[in-house]
């Protein structure tokens, strides 16, 4: 009736019926083409991706698709076996065969949707979307290793995935470049952190040796004075000597000393030479590349200075300034750098695990950005709550007690940013005496 009335109105409007029949079929064909593309092109490619993924897993088998119990339209009252289902899927092509009537096409579409639903259940936790997104992310192309396109184009998993989900192409490519950028930044930052750690550790060793040699030289000086006082106590006042240790141990006076003092002077001369050498090494460390650039951000007086005789000498009072600069790097700069390195390592490792299991999804692009920001914040803020000297900086391992440095704590915080902020949430409840969120009552 609708067609008749529409035809009558069209006829009354002056449009011949023949023109009506010519104008309508293109619209119907376009709608039919869109439907066929959605079902027989995209869904068929998704089913092939799922079959390829499942066939490569040892814990599941594609024979499980026989559980869909799809009726066999050729034999009344029977259902398709797993082999027959696979055979029907392999026979499907896009565009559909023109000889198939609407009933056969509908039966193929229903079978395709049923198989896709079952394959997604078998492939769980992966799905057709995550498998396609992973393949597009990995970017299989028909280009050779030298960047030239092969003469005979080949069908790859990536091209099948792009046909199944064309809307994911832009997101996957953008995420791929973002992932590569983070990996490059992580590599550069890791090399920078290694270089900075090497320089800072060497500087700390140099300054700590200065402190040790200073203490050893002072102890031997006290022993020399104690031995001299002991010897002076047995002598008259006119024969007593009160020369300082450098004079007693000089080449001119060493022969006049007793044997115990000579032995102490030998040790004192050795440690005094080490002490002078440590001062010179620390000053050279602060004035030569590459360690020299560590001192640029800090306005301190350090290193070798020129005296009145135009000779360059190192002063021991400058060692404290060098120690302060190294302490700033070890306590703040290095933890910040390693916190970011830990964040990038966690991000890359998580993406690698998802690629292995074909679990990449469009949401991972946004979640990855959020994770990088949260991890970096955790690496920066962890120094406000933990110090290497605190009890929390020591954890028990199977071999004993493992002491963590400030950089190690920052790396752990950056690597596990979510765990750090869960600790902050629990701390807020305790510090501010907030009531924990009550659970909703269970309805019986």
C-alpha positions as CSV (number, residue, x, y, z in Angstrom):
1,X,0.0,0.0,0.0
2,X,2.8,2.4,0.8
3,X,4.5,1.7,-2.5
4,X,1.2,2.1,-4.4
5,X,0.4,5.4,-2.7
6,X,4.0,6.6,-3.2
7,X,3.7,5.6,-6.9
8,X,0.4,7.4,-7.3
9,X,1.7,10.6,-5.7
10,X,4.8,10.5,-7.9
11,X,2.7,9.9,-11.0
12,X,0.5,12.9,-10.0
13,X,3.5,15.0,-9.6
14,X,4.5,14.5,-13.2
15,X,7.4,12.1,-12.7
16,X,7.1,9.0,-14.9
17,X,7.2,5.6,-13.1
18,X,10.1,4.5,-15.2
19,X,12.2,7.3,-13.9
20,X,11.2,6.4,-10.3
21,X,12.4,2.8,-10.7
22,X,15.7,4.1,-12.1
23,X,16.3,6.6,-9.3
24,X,15.6,4.3,-6.3
25,X,17.9,1.4,-6.9
26,X,21.3,3.3,-6.5
27,X,20.2,4.3,-3.0
28,X,19.2,0.7,-2.2
29,X,22.4,-0.6,-3.7
30,X,24.4,1.9,-1.6
31,X,22.7,0.8,1.6
32,X,23.1,-2.9,0.6
33,X,26.8,-2.2,-0.2
34,X,27.4,-0.5,3.2
35,X,25.8,-3.5,5.0
36,X,27.8,-6.0,3.0
37,X,31.0,-4.1,3.6
38,X,30.3,-4.0,7.4
39,X,29.4,-7.7,7.6
40,X,31.3,-9.5,4.9
41,X,34.4,-7.3,4.8
42,X,35.1,-6.0,8.3
43,X,33.6,-8.9,10.3
44,X,35.0,-11.5,8.0
45,X,38.5,-9.9,8.3
46,X,38.1,-9.8,12.1
47,X,37.1,-13.5,12.1
48,X,40.3,-14.3,10.2
49,X,42.4,-12.3,12.6
50,X,40.8,-14.2,15.5
51,X,41.4,-17.6,13.8
52,X,45.0,-16.7,13.2
53,X,45.5,-15.6,16.8
54,X,43.8,-18.6,18.4
55,X,45.6,-21.1,16.1
56,X,48.9,-19.8,17.5
57,X,47.9,-20.4,21.2
58,X,48.6,-23.8,22.8
59,X,45.9,-23.5,25.4
60,X,42.9,-23.1,23.1
61,X,41.8,-24.6,19.8
62,X,39.6,-23.3,17.0
63,X,37.7,-26.6,17.1
64,X,35.8,-25.1,20.0
65,X,33.7,-23.0,17.6
66,X,31.6,-26.1,17.1
67,X,29.9,-25.2,20.4
68,X,27.8,-22.5,18.6
69,X,25.4,-25.2,17.4
70,X,24.5,-23.3,14.2
71,X,21.7,-25.0,12.2
72,X,22.5,-26.5,8.9
73,X,20.1,-24.9,6.3
74,X,20.8,-27.7,3.9
75,X,19.8,-30.5,6.2
76,X,16.8,-29.9,8.4
77,X,17.2,-30.6,12.1
78,X,21.0,-30.9,12.0
79,X,23.7,-28.5,13.2
80,X,27.1,-27.6,11.6
81,X,30.2,-29.3,13.0
82,X,33.3,-27.4,13.7
83,X,34.8,-28.4,10.4
84,X,31.7,-27.4,8.5
85,X,31.7,-24.0,10.3
86,X,35.3,-23.4,9.3
87,X,34.6,-24.5,5.7
88,X,31.6,-22.1,5.5
89,X,33.8,-19.3,6.8
90,X,36.6,-20.0,4.3
91,X,34.1,-20.1,1.4
92,X,32.9,-16.5,2.3
93,X,34.3,-13.8,0.1
94,X,33.8,-10.0,-0.2
95,X,32.0,-8.9,-2.2
96,X,29.4,-11.7,-1.8
97,X,28.7,-14.0,-4.7
98,X,26.0,-12.4,-6.9
99,X,24.2,-15.7,-7.3
100,X,23.4,-15.9,-3.6
101,X,19.9,-14.9,-2.7
102,X,18.9,-12.8,0.3
103,X,18.2,-15.8,2.4
104,X,21.7,-17.3,1.8
105,X,23.3,-14.0,2.5
106,X,21.4,-13.6,5.7
107,X,22.4,-17.1,6.8
108,X,26.1,-16.4,6.1
109,X,25.8,-13.1,8.0
110,X,24.2,-14.8,11.0
111,X,26.9,-17.5,10.9
112,X,29.6,-14.9,10.7
113,X,28.3,-13.0,13.7
114,X,27.9,-16.2,15.8
115,X,31.4,-17.3,14.9
116,X,32.9,-13.9,15.8
117,X,31.1,-13.9,19.1
118,X,32.4,-17.4,20.0
119,X,36.0,-16.6,18.8
120,X,36.1,-13.5,21.0
121,X,35.1,-15.6,24.0
122,X,37.8,-18.2,23.1
123,X,40.5,-15.5,22.7
124,X,39.7,-13.7,26.0
125,X,41.3,-11.6,27.4
126,X,42.2,-10.6,23.9
127,X,39.5,-9.6,21.4
128,X,39.1,-8.7,17.8
129,X,39.6,-5.1,18.5
130,X,42.8,-5.6,20.6
131,X,44.3,-8.0,18.0
132,X,43.6,-5.6,15.1
133,X,44.9,-2.6,17.1
134,X,48.1,-4.6,18.0
135,X,48.7,-5.5,14.3
136,X,48.2,-2.0,13.1
137,X,50.5,-0.7,15.9
138,X,53.2,-3.1,14.8
139,X,52.8,-1.8,11.2
140,X,53.4,-4.7,9.0
141,X,53.9,-3.3,5.5
142,X,54.6,-4.6,2.0
143,X,57.9,-2.6,1.9
144,X,61.2,-4.4,1.8
145,X,64.0,-3.9,4.3
146,X,65.5,-1.1,2.1
147,X,62.2,0.8,2.1
148,X,61.2,-0.1,-1.5
149,X,57.7,-1.3,-2.3
150,X,57.6,-4.9,-3.6
151,X,56.4,-5.4,-7.1
152,X,53.8,-7.9,-6.0
153,X,51.8,-6.4,-3.1
154,X,51.1,-9.0,-0.4
155,X,48.3,-9.3,2.2
156,X,49.7,-8.8,5.7
157,X,48.0,-9.1,9.1
158,X,48.3,-5.3,9.4
159,X,46.4,-4.8,6.2
160,X,43.7,-7.3,7.2
161,X,43.4,-5.5,10.6
162,X,43.1,-2.1,8.8
163,X,40.3,-3.5,6.7
164,X,38.5,-4.9,9.7
165,X,38.8,-1.7,11.8
166,X,39.7,1.3,9.6
167,X,38.8,3.7,12.4
168,X,41.7,2.5,14.5
169,X,44.4,3.4,12.0
170,X,44.9,7.0,13.0
171,X,45.0,6.1,16.8
172,X,47.4,3.2,16.3
173,X,49.8,5.1,14.1
174,X,49.8,8.1,16.6
175,X,50.4,5.7,19.5
176,X,53.2,4.0,17.6
177,X,55.0,7.2,17.1
178,X,54.4,8.2,20.7
179,X,55.8,4.8,21.8
180,X,58.9,5.2,19.7
181,X,59.4,8.8,21.0
182,X,59.2,7.6,24.6
183,X,61.6,4.8,23.8
184,X,64.1,7.2,22.3
185,X,63.8,9.6,25.2
186,X,64.2,6.7,27.6
187,X,67.4,5.6,25.9
188,X,68.9,9.1,25.9
189,X,67.8,9.7,29.5
190,X,69.2,6.3,30.6
191,X,72.6,7.1,29.1
192,X,72.5,10.6,30.7
193,X,71.6,9.0,34.1
194,X,74.4,6.5,33.7
195,X,77.0,9.2,32.9
196,X,75.7,11.4,35.7
197,X,75.8,8.6,38.2
198,X,79.3,7.6,37.2
199,X,80.6,11.2,37.7
200,X,78.8,11.7,41.0
201,X,79.9,8.4,42.4
202,X,83.5,9.1,41.4
203,X,83.3,12.6,43.0
204,X,81.8,11.2,46.2
205,X,84.6,8.7,46.4
206,X,87.2,11.4,46.0
207,X,85.7,13.6,48.7
208,X,85.2,10.7,51.0
209,X,88.8,9.7,50.6
210,X,89.7,13.3,51.6
211,X,87.8,12.9,54.9
212,X,89.4,9.5,55.6
213,X,92.9,10.7,54.9
214,X,92.4,13.8,57.0
215,X,91.3,11.7,59.9
216,X,94.2,9.3,59.5
217,X,96.8,12.1,59.3
218,X,95.2,13.8,62.4
219,X,95.4,10.5,64.4
220,X,99.0,10.0,63.6
221,X,99.8,13.6,64.5
222,X,98.2,13.0,67.9
223,X,100.3,9.9,68.3
224,X,103.5,11.8,67.5
225,X,102.7,14.5,70.0
226,X,101.8,11.9,72.7
227,X,105.1,10.1,72.1
228,X,107.0,13.4,72.2
229,X,105.3,14.4,75.5
230,X,106.1,11.0,77.0
231,X,109.8,11.4,76.1
232,X,109.9,15.1,77.2
233,X,108.6,14.0,80.6
234,X,111.8,12.1,81.3
235,X,114.0,15.1,80.3
236,X,115.0,18.3,82.0
237,X,113.1,21.4,80.8
238,X,116.1,22.7,78.9
239,X,116.4,19.5,76.8
240,X,112.7,19.2,75.9
241,X,111.6,19.7,72.3
242,X,108.2,21.0,71.2
243,X,108.5,21.0,67.5
244,X,105.3,20.4,65.4
245,X,104.9,17.1,63.6
246,X,105.8,18.5,60.1
247,X,109.1,19.8,61.6
248,X,109.9,16.6,63.5
249,X,109.2,14.5,60.4
250,X,111.2,16.7,58.0
251,X,114.4,15.5,56.4
252,X,116.5,17.8,58.6
253,X,115.0,16.7,61.9
254,X,114.0,13.1,61.3
255,X,117.4,11.7,62.3
256,X,117.2,13.4,65.7
257,X,114.0,11.7,66.7
258,X,113.6,8.5,68.7
259,X,112.8,5.2,66.9
260,X,109.1,5.2,67.9
261,X,108.7,8.7,66.5
262,X,110.6,7.8,63.4
263,X,108.2,4.9,62.8
264,X,105.2,7.2,63.4
265,X,106.8,9.8,61.1
266,X,107.0,7.3,58.3
267,X,103.3,6.6,58.5
268,X,102.5,10.3,59.0
269,X,104.4,11.2,55.8
270,X,102.5,8.6,53.8
271,X,99.1,9.7,55.0
272,X,100.0,13.3,54.7
273,X,101.0,12.7,51.1
274,X,97.7,10.9,50.5
275,X,95.9,13.8,52.2
276,X,97.5,16.4,49.9
277,X,96.8,14.2,46.9
278,X,93.1,13.9,47.8
279,X,92.9,17.7,48.0
280,X,94.5,18.0,44.6
281,X,92.3,15.3,43.1
282,X,89.1,16.9,44.4
283,X,90.1,20.3,43.0
284,X,91.0,18.7,39.7
285,X,87.6,16.9,39.6
286,X,85.9,20.3,40.0
287,X,87.9,22.0,37.3
288,X,88.1,19.4,34.5
289,X,85.6,18.1,32.0
290,X,83.2,16.3,32.2
291,X,82.8,16.8,35.9
292,X,83.3,20.5,35.6
293,X,79.8,21.1,34.2
294,X,78.3,19.7,37.4
295,X,79.5,22.8,39.2
296,X,78.0,25.3,36.8
297,X,74.5,25.5,38.2
298,X,75.8,26.1,41.7
299,X,77.5,29.5,42.6
300,X,80.2,28.1,44.9
301,X,84.0,28.6,45.3
302,X,85.8,25.4,44.5
303,X,88.7,23.8,42.8
304,X,92.2,25.1,42.0
305,X,93.0,28.8,42.6
306,X,95.9,30.9,41.6
307,X,98.1,32.3,44.4
308,X,100.4,35.3,44.4
309,X,103.2,33.4,42.8
310,X,101.0,32.6,39.8
311,X,101.0,28.9,40.9
312,X,97.8,27.0,41.0
313,X,97.1,25.4,44.4
314,X,94.2,23.5,45.8
315,X,92.7,24.5,49.1
316,X,91.2,22.0,51.5
317,X,88.4,24.4,52.5
318,X,87.0,24.2,49.0
319,X,86.4,20.5,49.4
320,X,83.3,21.3,51.5
321,X,81.8,23.2,48.6
322,X,82.4,20.3,46.2
323,X,80.8,18.0,48.8
324,X,77.7,20.2,49.0
325,X,77.3,20.2,45.2
326,X,77.7,16.4,45.0
327,X,75.2,16.0,47.8
328,X,72.7,18.1,45.9
329,X,73.1,15.8,42.9
330,X,73.0,12.6,44.9
331,X,70.0,13.7,47.0
332,X,67.8,15.4,44.5
333,X,69.0,15.5,40.8
334,X,69.8,11.8,40.5
335,X,66.5,10.7,42.2
336,X,64.5,12.9,39.8
337,X,66.3,11.5,36.8
338,X,65.9,7.9,37.9
339,X,62.3,8.5,38.9
340,X,61.6,9.4,35.2
341,X,63.7,6.5,34.0
342,X,61.6,4.1,36.2
343,X,58.4,5.6,34.8
344,X,59.6,5.1,31.2
345,X,60.8,1.5,32.0
346,X,57.4,0.7,33.5
347,X,55.6,2.1,30.4
348,X,57.7,0.3,27.9
349,X,57.5,-3.0,29.8
350,X,53.7,-2.8,30.0
351,X,53.3,-2.0,26.3
352,X,55.7,-4.9,25.5
353,X,53.6,-7.3,27.6
354,X,50.4,-6.1,25.9
355,X,51.9,-6.6,22.5
356,X,53.0,-10.1,23.4
357,X,49.4,-11.0,24.4
358,X,47.7,-8.8,21.7
359,X,46.0,-6.7,24.3
360,X,46.7,-3.3,22.9
361,X,43.6,-1.1,22.8
362,X,42.8,2.5,21.7
363,X,42.4,3.5,25.4
364,X,46.1,2.5,26.1
365,X,47.2,5.6,24.2
366,X,45.5,7.9,26.8
367,X,46.3,5.6,29.7
368,X,50.0,5.5,28.7
369,X,50.2,9.3,28.8
370,X,48.5,9.4,32.2
371,X,50.8,6.7,33.5
372,X,53.9,8.6,32.4
373,X,52.7,11.7,34.2
374,X,51.7,9.9,37.4
375,X,55.0,8.0,37.5
376,X,57.1,11.1,37.0
377,X,55.2,12.9,39.8
378,X,55.7,9.9,42.0
379,X,59.5,9.9,41.3
380,X,59.7,13.6,42.1
381,X,57.6,13.5,45.2
382,X,58.9,10.3,46.9
383,X,61.9,12.2,48.4
384,X,59.4,14.2,50.5
385,X,58.3,11.0,52.3
386,X,61.4,8.7,52.3
387,X,65.1,9.2,52.9
388,X,67.8,6.6,52.6
389,X,68.5,7.0,56.4
390,X,65.0,6.2,57.4
391,X,63.7,2.8,58.4
392,X,61.5,2.7,55.3
393,X,64.6,2.8,53.1
394,X,65.6,-0.7,54.2
395,X,63.8,-3.8,53.0
396,X,64.5,-7.4,54.0
397,X,65.5,-9.8,51.2
398,X,66.3,-13.5,51.2
399,X,70.0,-12.7,51.6
400,X,69.7,-10.2,54.4
401,X,69.0,-6.4,54.5
402,X,69.0,-4.5,51.2
403,X,69.8,-0.8,51.7
404,X,68.2,1.5,49.1
405,X,69.7,4.7,48.0
406,X,67.6,7.8,47.2
407,X,67.9,7.1,43.5
408,X,66.7,3.5,44.0
409,X,63.7,4.7,46.0
410,X,62.8,7.2,43.3
411,X,63.2,4.5,40.6
412,X,60.8,2.2,42.4
413,X,58.3,5.1,42.9
414,X,58.4,6.0,39.2
415,X,58.1,2.3,38.2
416,X,55.2,1.7,40.5
417,X,53.5,5.1,40.5
418,X,50.0,3.6,41.2
419,X,51.3,1.8,44.3
420,X,52.9,5.0,45.5
421,X,49.7,7.0,45.2
422,X,47.7,4.2,46.9
423,X,50.1,4.6,49.8
424,X,49.3,8.3,49.8
425,X,45.6,7.6,49.9
426,X,46.0,5.4,52.9
427,X,48.3,8.0,54.5
428,X,45.6,10.7,54.0
429,X,43.1,8.6,55.9
430,X,45.5,8.2,58.8
431,X,47.0,11.7,59.0
432,X,43.7,13.5,58.8
433,X,41.7,10.9,60.7
434,X,39.3,10.4,57.9
435,X,36.8,7.6,58.1
436,X,37.5,4.8,55.6
437,X,34.8,4.6,52.9
438,X,32.1,2.3,54.1
439,X,31.0,-0.6,52.0
440,X,27.5,-0.5,50.6
441,X,25.2,-2.8,52.5
442,X,24.6,-6.1,50.8
443,X,21.0,-6.5,49.6
444,X,19.5,-9.8,50.6
